[in-house]
Amino acid sequence: MLHRHLNHQRYTLAAIDDVISRGRWQDWAELRRAVLSDRSLLDKVERVCRPYVADPYAQRHHFWMHYAEKHRSAT
C-alpha cells in the first residue's frame, strides 16, 4: 500500500494506522502476513488500536484489536 504521508513501506505505527484506516482487503492481507511472520507487530497493532476502543464507530480498529488479542493469546 502506498501511504499518502509516508515515504517508506515499513510497518511503523503510522503505516499500520494508515492500513487499518483506509486499506483495502489486499492491504489487510499483507498486514496479516507481516504479523504472522513478525509477532512483535502485534504490539504495534494494539498500540494503534487502543485509542479507538471507546469509539463504537471505529469498527476497523476494533477488528484489528480483537485480532491482535486473539493471536497474542494463541502464542
Secondary structure, 3 states (H helix, E strand, C coil): CCCCCCCCCCCCHHHHHHHHHHCCHHHHHHHHHHHHHCCCHHHHHHHHHHHHCCCCCCHHHHHHHHHHHHHHHHC
